[in-house]
Amino acid sequence: MTQLGQHADLAQFLSQQYLCESLTVAEVNILLHYLTVLHFDNGDVISDVGDVGDELYFVVKGEIALVIPDGQTEYEIVRSGEGEMLGMMSFFDKRARSVRMVTRANDTQVLRLSRAMYKRMRVEHAYIAINLVEQAVMSLDRLFRSVSSDYAQFSHYLYGGGAKYPEGS
C-alpha cells in the first residue's frame, strides 16, 4: 500500500473513532501528521514495566494486553483492541509504567504519539489536543471500570456473596 493510501485509510479509521468525533476531516488529517504508525507481531512488547511513558498509543488493528510480569508468568489485567488508547497514565503523569504492553495478535497496528509531538500539538492545534485528553480520560474510565468489575467478580467468587473483603482487611 502506498503511503498516501495508508494515510487515507488511517484518516477514515480515525474519523470513525470517538477521539475524532468532533473534528473536521482537515483536523483528522492534521492529527495524523503528529502520529507515527507502528506494526507489531504477536507477543511483541510495546512498552515495559519501569519505562517512562513518553508515548501513548491508539490501537488501529489487533489486540494489546496489559500484563504484570511475575518472574516466568504474566498476569493479564485487560485486553484492548481497535479504537482503544493505551499508555495514558504514564504519559500524562510522567512516571514509570506499572504494566507491560504486549501484542496479542499478528499484524497489530498502532498509532504512536510522542510527548514532543503532543507538546507541539498543544501549541499548534489546541482543539485537537483537548480532544485527545478527553479520549484519554474516557479510556482510563473504561479501564478502571473493567478492572473494578473483574475484581468484584473475582472477590465474590473467592469470598462468597456476603463478604466484600476478607476478614482482617
SERO-4910 file (N, C-alpha, C, O; in steps of 0.05 Angstrom, whole numbers):
BEGIN
 pado doro    nc1    nc2    nc3   cac1   cac2   cac3    cc1    cc2    cc3    oc1    oc2    oc3
  Met    A     17    -24      0      0      0      0     18     25      0     38     26     14
  Thr    A     11     44    -15     26     69    -16     22     84     10      3     80     25
  Gln    A     40    103     15     38    119     39     13    136     38      0    140     58
  Leu    A      6    146     14    -18    162     11    -43    145     17    -62    154     30
  Gly    A    -43    120      7    -65    102     12    -68     95     42    -90     94     52
  Gln    A    -45     90     55    -45     85     84    -56    109     99    -72    106    118
  His    A    -47    133     91    -57    157    104    -87    160    102   -101    167    121
  Ala    A    -98    154     78   -126    156     73   -141    135     90   -162    141    102
  Asp    A   -131    111     92   -143     90    108   -143     98    138   -163     94    152
  Leu    A   -121    109    147   -119    117    175   -138    141    181   -150    142    202
  Ala    A   -140    159    162   -158    182    165   -187    172    167   -202    181    183
  Gln    A   -194    153    150   -221    141    150   -226    127    177   -247    130    189
  Phe    A   -206    111    186   -209     97    212   -212    117    235   -231    115    251
  Leu    A   -195    137    236   -196    157    258   -222    172    258   -233    179    279
  Ser    A   -232    179    234   -257    195    233   -281    180    245   -301    192    251
  Gln    A   -278    153    248   -300    137    259   -296    132    289   -313    119    301
  Gln    A   -275    143    301   -269    139    329   -278    162    346   -281    185    336
  Tyr    A   -284    157    371   -293    178    389   -273    201    390   -281    225    391
  Leu    A   -247    195    389   -226    215    390   -231    237    370   -226    261    375
  Cys    A   -241    230    346   -244    249    324   -273    256    318   -279    268    298
  Glu    A   -291    248    336   -319    253    332   -326    282    326   -343    287    309
  Ser    A   -313    300    339   -319    328    335   -299    343    318   -299    368    317
  Leu    A   -281    328    305   -260    340    288   -270    340    259   -284    322    251
  Thr    A   -261    360    245   -267    360    216   -247    341    202   -228    332    214
  Val    A   -253    336    177   -235    319    161   -207    331    160   -187    317    162
  Ala    A   -205    357    157   -179    371    156   -165    368    183   -140    364    183
  Glu    A   -179    369    205   -166    366    232   -157    337    236   -137    333    249
  Val    A   -172    318    226   -163    290    228   -137    286    213   -118    273    222
  Asn    A   -135    298    189   -110    297    174    -87    311    188    -64    302    186
  Ile    A    -93    333    201    -73    347    217    -63    328    239    -39    326    244
  Leu    A    -82    316    253    -75    298    275    -56    276    265    -36    269    279
  Leu    A    -61    265    242    -44    243    231    -15    252    227      3    235    229
  His    A    -11    277    223     17    287    219     33    286    245     57    287    245
  Tyr    A     19    285    268     32    283    294     37    254    303     51    250    322
  Leu    A     25    235    289     26    207    297     45    191    279     50    198    256
  Thr    A     56    170    291     73    151    276     59    124    276     48    115    297
  Val    A     59    111    253     47     84    251     68     63    258     90     64    247
  Leu    A     61     45    275     78     23    283     64     -4    278     40     -6    282
  His    A     80    -24    270     69    -51    266     83    -70    284    108    -68    288
  Phe    A     68    -89    295     79   -109    314     69   -137    307     48   -140    295
  Asp    A     84   -157    315     76   -185    313     65   -194    340     69   -180    360
  Asn    A     52   -216    341     41   -228    366     64   -232    386     84   -243    379
  Gly    A     60   -222    410     79   -226    432    100   -204    434    116   -205    452
  Asp    A    100   -185    416    119   -163    418    112   -145    442     89   -140    447
  Val    A    133   -136    455    130   -118    478    131    -89    467    151    -81    455
  Ile    A    110    -74    471    109    -47    462    122    -29    482    138    -11    475
  Ser    A    116    -33    507    130    -18    529    130    -37    553    114    -55    556
  Asp    A    149    -31    571    153    -50    594    150    -35    620    151    -10    622
  Val    A    147    -51    641    146    -41    668    171    -25    673    193    -34    667
  Gly    A    168     -1    684    191     16    690    199     36    668    213     55    674
  Asp    A    189     31    644    194     51    623    180     77    629    157     77    640
  Val    A    193     99    624    180    125    627    161    128    603    169    124    580
  Gly    A    137    136    609    116    138    588    119    162    570    104    182    575
  Asp    A    137    162    551    140    184    533    123    182    508    124    199    490
  Glu    A    106    161    507     88    158    484     61    147    494     60    134    515
  Leu    A     41    153    479     15    140    483      8    127    456     17    135    435
  Tyr    A    -10    107    458    -16     91    434    -46     89    429    -62     90    448
  Phe    A    -53     87    404    -80     84    396    -82     60    378    -69     59    357
  Val    A    -97     39    386    -98     14    371   -115     17    346   -138     24    348
  Val    A   -102     11    323   -116     12    298   -126    -16    290   -148    -19    280
  Lys    A   -109    -36    295   -114    -63    287   -101    -82    307    -78    -77    315
  Gly    A   -114   -104    314   -102   -124    332   -111   -120    361   -131   -107    366
  Glu    A    -96   -133    378   -102   -132    407    -76   -127    423    -55   -137    415
  Ile    A    -79   -113    445    -56   -108    463    -66   -115    491    -87   -105    500
  Ala    A    -49   -130    505    -56   -137    532    -38   -121    551    -15   -115    545
  Leu    A    -50   -112    573    -35   -100    595    -30   -123    615    -49   -134    625
  Val    A     -4   -128    620      3   -151    637     22   -142    659     37   -122    656
  Ile    A     21   -157    681     41   -153    702     59   -178    702     49   -200    708
  Pro    A     84   -174    696    102   -197    696    110   -204    725    115   -187    742
  Asp    A    112   -230    730    120   -240    756    138   -264    752    130   -287    754
  Gly    A    163   -258    747    182   -279    742    177   -292    715    180   -279    694
  Gln    A    168   -317    715    163   -331    690    134   -328    680    128   -336    658
  Thr    A    117   -316    696     89   -314    689     81   -285    684     92   -266    696
  Glu    A     62   -281    666     50   -255    661     20   -256    669      6   -273    659
  Tyr    A     12   -238    686    -16   -237    694    -30   -215    677    -24   -192    680
  Glu    A    -49   -224    661    -62   -205    643    -84   -190    659   -101   -202    672
  Ile    A    -82   -163    657   -101   -146    671   -125   -141    653   -148   -144    661
  Val    A   -120   -133    628   -141   -127    609   -130   -128    581   -106   -125    576
  Arg    A   -148   -132    562   -140   -131    533   -155   -108    520   -178   -103    526
  Ser    A   -141    -95    503   -153    -73    488   -150    -78    458   -130    -89    449
  Gly    A   -170    -69    444   -170    -74    415   -174    -48    400   -169    -26    410
  Glu    A   -183    -51    376   -187    -30    357   -202     -6    369   -223     -9    381
  Gly    A   -190     18    366   -202     42    376   -195     50    404   -203     71    414
  Glu    A   -180     33    418   -172     39    446   -146     54    448   -128     50    431
  Met    A   -144     71    467   -120     86    473   -106     73    497   -120     65    516
  Leu    A    -80     71    496    -64     59    517    -40     76    525    -30     91    508
  Gly    A    -32     73    549     -8     87    558    -12    115    569      7    130    572
  Met    A    -37    122    574    -43    149    582    -32    157    610    -22    179    613
  Met    A    -35    139    629    -28    146    656      2    155    658      7    177    667
  Ser    A     19    138    648     48    145    649     54    168    631     72    185    637
  Phe    A     40    170    609     45    193    590     39    219    604     55    238    601
  Phe    A     17    221    618      9    247    630     22    252    657     27    275    664
  Asp    A     27    231    673     39    236    699     70    234    698     83    240    718
  Lys    A     81    225    676    110    224    671    124    206    691    147    210    698
  Arg    A    109    186    700    121    166    719    126    140    704    116    136    682
  Ala    A    141    122    716    147     96    703    121     80    699    103     81    716
  Arg    A    121     65    678     98     48    672     96     25    693    117     15    702
  Ser    A     72     18    701     68     -3    721     60    -29    709     58    -50    723
  Val    A     55    -30    682     48    -55    668     64    -56    642     76    -37    633
  Arg    A     64    -81    632     77    -86    606     54    -86    585     33    -97    589
  Met    A     59    -74    562     41    -75    539     52    -95    519     73    -92    508
  Val    A     36   -116    515     44   -138    497     22   -142    476     -1   -143    482
  Thr    A     31   -146    451     12   -151    430      2   -180    432     16   -198    440
  Arg    A    -24   -183    425    -36   -210    426    -47   -218    399    -64   -237    398
  Ala    A    -38   -205    378    -47   -213    351    -24   -206    331    -10   -186    335
  Asn    A    -21   -222    311     -3   -215    290    -13   -190    275    -37   -185    275
  Asp    A      5   -176    263     -1   -152    248    -17   -132    264    -36   -120    254
  Thr    A     -9   -128    289    -21   -108    306    -10    -81    296     14    -77    292
  Gln    A    -28    -62    293    -20    -35    283    -30    -15    303    -53    -15    312
  Val    A    -11      3    311    -18     25    329     -8     51    318     10     53    302
  Leu    A    -21     72    328    -12     99    323      1    109    349    -10    106    370
  Arg    A     26    119    346     40    128    370     42    159    369     48    171    349
  Leu    A     37    171    392     40    199    396     62    203    416     60    196    440
  Ser    A     84    216    408    106    221    427    100    246    443     83    262    435
  Arg    A    113    248    466    109    271    483    117    297    468    103    317    470
  Ala    A    138    296    453    147    320    438    126    329    418    121    353    415
  Met    A    114    310    404     93    317    384     68    326    398     54    344    388
  Tyr    A     62    315    421     39    324    436     42    353    445     24    369    443
  Lys    A     66    360    455     72    387    463     69    406    440     58    428    443
  Arg    A     78    398    416     75    415    392     45    418    386     36    440    380
  Met    A     30    396    387      2    397    381    -13    415    400    -31    430    391
  Arg    A     -6    415    425    -20    432    445    -17    461    437    -36    477    441
  Val    A      5    469    426     10    497    418     -2    503    391    -16    523    388
  Glu    A      2    485    372     -6    490    344    -35    484    339    -48    497    322
  His    A    -47    464    353    -75    456    349    -87    448    375    -93    424    379
  Ala    A    -92    467    393   -101    462    420   -128    446    419   -132    429    437
  Tyr    A   -145    452    401   -171    438    400   -168    408    396   -182    392    408
  Ile    A   -149    400    379   -143    372    374   -132    360    400   -139    337    407
  Ala    A   -114    374    413   -101    364    438   -122    360    459   -121    341    475
  Ile    A   -142    378    461   -163    376    481   -180    350    475   -187    336    494
  Asn    A   -185    345    450   -200    321    443   -184    296    452   -196    276    461
  Leu    A   -158    297    448   -141    274    456   -142    270    486   -144    247    495
  Val    A   -140    292    502   -142    289    531   -169    278    540   -170    261    558
  Glu    A   -190    287    527   -217    277    533   -218    247    527   -230    232    543
  Gln    A   -207    238    505   -206    210    498   -190    194    519   -198    172    527
  Ala    A   -168    206    529   -152    193    549   -168    189    575   -166    168    587
  Val    A   -183    209    583   -199    207    607   -220    185    604   -223    169    622
  Met    A   -233    184    581   -253    163    577   -240    136    576   -252    116    585
  Ser    A   -217    133    564   -203    107    563   -195     98    590   -198     74    597
  Leu    A   -185    117    607   -178    109    634   -203    101    650   -202     82    666
  Asp    A   -225    114    645   -250    107    658   -259     79    651   -266     63    668
  Arg    A   -258     73    625   -265     46    616   -247     25    628   -256      3    637
  Leu    A   -221     31    628   -202     12    640   -207      8    670   -208    -15    679
  Phe    A   -212     29    684   -217     27    713   -243     11    718   -243     -6    736
  Arg    A   -264     16    703   -289      2    706   -286    -28    700   -297    -45    713
  Ser    A   -270    -34    679   -266    -62    671   -251    -77    693   -259    -99    701
  Val    A   -229    -65    703   -213    -78    724   -229    -80    749   -228   -100    763
  Ser    A   -245    -59    756   -261    -59    780   -282    -81    779   -287    -96    798
  Ser    A   -295    -84    756   -315   -105    752   -303   -133    755   -314   -150    768
  Asp    A   -280   -136    742   -266   -162    743   -258   -169    772   -261   -191    781
  Tyr    A   -248   -148    787   -240   -153    814   -264   -160    831   -263   -177    848
  Ala    A   -287   -145    827   -311   -151    843   -321   -179    838   -329   -193    857
  Gln    A   -320   -188    813   -329   -215    807   -310   -236    819   -319   -256    830
  Phe    A   -284   -231    818   -264   -248    829   -267   -249    860   -266   -271    872
  Ser    A   -271   -226    872   -275   -225    901   -300   -240    909   -300   -254    929
  His    A   -321   -237    894   -346   -251    900   -342   -281    899   -351   -296    916
  Tyr    A   -327   -290    879   -320   -318    876   -304   -328    899   -309   -350    910
  Leu    A   -284   -313    908   -266   -322    929   -279   -321    957   -276   -340    972
  Tyr    A   -294   -300    962   -304   -295    989   -333   -299    992   -344   -296   1014
  Gly    A   -347   -306    971   -376   -310    973   -391   -284    971   -380   -263    970
  Gly    A   -417   -287    970   -435   -264    965   -437   -245    989   -444   -222    986
  Gly    A   -433   -255   1014   -438   -239   1037   -417   -220   1044   -422   -197   1052
  Ala    A   -391   -228   1041   -369   -211   1050   -357   -196   1026   -353   -208   1005
  Lys    A   -353   -171   1029   -339   -155   1008   -309   -159   1009   -296   -158    989
  Tyr    A   -299   -162   1033   -270   -163   1037   -264   -187   1056   -280   -194   1073
  Pro    A   -240   -198   1054   -233   -220   1072   -231   -208   1101   -225   -185   1104
  Glu    A   -235   -225   1121   -233   -217   1148   -205   -207   1154   -185   -218   1144
  Gly    A   -203   -186   1170   -177   -175   1177   -166   -155   1157   -145   -143   1161
  Ser    A   -182   -149   1136   -173   -129   1117   -179   -101   1126   -173    -82   1112
***
